[in-house]
């Protein structure tokens, strides 16, 4: 979080174009926020081409911004059509060609059960057009709390991914998503009702 002004494209998580067909890589249960670049494009999570399998599961990406007039802001950018995306939140890209989910390989990737604040979370079971203020406990800059708030459309809207790869069922706070028999939520946080 709080990555400001990289000399080239600012990235929260950048999965570079290496790997092999027998070596799936995973991006699981992360919260990425406040990526701001005034010099270049900004990316929350970026999967480069020629990666072979990359599974992007249970991530929350919020507030990716560029202030450069000729560059763009993307929460999740996918260049590799072998990628699989499920249970991800992409919220509040700002500047230029701003999109929550996109990239040259996104349309060919496998994606469903995601949520975006725009219309880019495609897939039969995805949620689109969610206001970011309705998703999170706090979006106040400097005191962000990106746990899901009561009533968020991400609650119970995910898909159960089982226990493989190791850790996929463990949320950002270490809670087993299956422990209480809950339906899986979209994003890095599994909502727990207060009390």
Phi, psi and omega in degrees: 000162176057041174273115186241130170053070168282151182290333171241187184315127179281131183230131170288306174226127180236113178263107188286160187281067172225171180130182178218164183298337181262009187231078177293136175249154188231141172237102191236137164056049179248149167246122180238126180207161180056060171261115187226123182228122177266355184256340191199186176290160180232140183226136173282297173234130179232127175249112182287168179286168179061037181264345190062210186290128170225121179257124182246103188234138168059046179250152173239123178237126186222136172060075174252126192221142167237141177253001177280124184298338184255007183239180193229164179233128181225131176289308180229117182244121183242117176260344186253120183287353175280353183291149174237125182237122177215143175063039179249140172257132174233112190225133168069058167281140184226128170109141177057221175277087186264126179219147177286307178237130178189191177126160185296337179252002186297315184296332179271353180281169174266119184211134178191165181060038175248168180225135177227155176274356172243206184257015191268355178278079183282161184126143185305324186256012180277161180245131180233161175071021179283131176289130184297331178293341178270355184265316195246154180301314178211133174245016178292124184301130181095339178228036181300140171227101187266023166290151180291139177267158179305133179090355180299139181294347178285340184290123179073007185261001181273182177245141178289116182264006178076218181233013179231125010286163181307128177093352183298332182272000181259123184279182186299337179262005180087009180275132176286119182299338181266353191296326181253008182072021180290156165288146181290142174267162172273137179108180184283340183255132170265114185298137174235123180295141179293148180086000000 
